[in-house]
């Protein structure tokens, strides 16, 4: 059974930084692409970033490009989302997700079938 547990969210001032973590269990982590989406109050879910199984390919939404870095540590079964220069528009619940099939790219969150419970990020002015 695949389980994803996010952590690292919280309250941060605009311009600040946060690092989110997502620890996976239940299957061989290094075989699967991972990614992050977010959902702000009253808005649709939005793809944030994705990373291939090997970590060699990464993908970002235009809204976060240059401010956010996704990475993974396959030895720790963990994927990270480093967020810098946070703005009020980054306020959302952030979810970690992963694909069903191995060796994917992680570029399309519609292919993510397993999700964590989410970690809230609130950016204050």
N, C-alpha and C positions, 0 to 999 in steps of 0.2 A: 504494500500500500504506500503510495507516494505521499509524503508529507512535506510541506513547505512552511517554515516558520520565519516570519519577518521580525526585524527589530531595528532600533535606531531612530525611529521617528520621534518627533517632539516639537517643542515651540522654539522658534529661532527668529531673530530679527532679520529684516530685509538686508540683503548684502552678506549674510552669514552663510555658513556651510553645515551640511549634515552628511553623514555616511550611513546609508541603510545597508542592512545585511539580511540575507535570506539563506537559512540552512536547510538543506534538503536531506531526506532520508527515504529509504524504501526501494531504491534501485541504484544502479551504477551511475553516479552523478556525471562522471566525465563523458558519458555517451550522449548527453542530451543538451540541446540548446536551452537557454534560460532568458528570461526577460522581465521587464518591469512595465506595469501600466499604472495609471492613476485615475482617480475619480474625484472630482471636486463636487461640492454640494450643488445639486440641480443640473449637473452636466453629465454628458456621456463619458464612458470610459475612454481614456486616451493612451495610446502607446507612448512609452517614454524611451525605452532603450531595450536592445536585445543583443545577445552574444551567442555565437556558435558553440558547439560542443567543445571544440578544441580551444576556443578563446581567440582564434585568429581573426575572426570577423566580428565587428560590432556595428550596430545600427542605432540611430538616434532620431527622435522627432525633431523637426525644425525648431520647435519652441524651446528645446533644451540644448541643442547643438552648441558646443563650445563651453557649456557650463556644467555639463554632466558627463561622468565617465562610468561606464559599466565594466566590471572586471569579475574574474572568477578565480577561485583557488580550489582546484579539483582535489587536492589532498585534504582539504577541510570541508568538502561538499558544500561550499558556500559561494554565493554570488553577491557582489556588492554594487551599490549605486552611490558614487560620490557626487554630491550636488554642491555647487559653489554659486556665489552671487545670486542667492535665492531672492525671488520677488514674491509679492503678494499672490501673483497668479500661479505660483507653485503650490499653494495651499491645497491639499487633497489627501485622500487616503491612498497610499501606495501599496500595490499588490505585486508580489512575485509570482511568476508563472513559468510553466514548462510544457514542452510538447509531448505528445504521445509516442511519436516515432523517434528513434535515435538518429543522431548525426544530422540534425536539422540546422538551419541557419539562425533561427531566433528572430527573424526580421518581420514576422507577421504574427501579431498577438492573437489573431483569429485561429491560429493553430495551437495555441496554448490550451490545454485541457485540465491541467492541475493548477490550483491556486492556493496561495496562503490566505491567512485571515486578514491581512492588511495591517499596515502601520500608519498612523496619522501623522501628517506633517502640517504644521501651522506656521505660517510666516507672518510676523507682525511688523507694523510700520514703526 
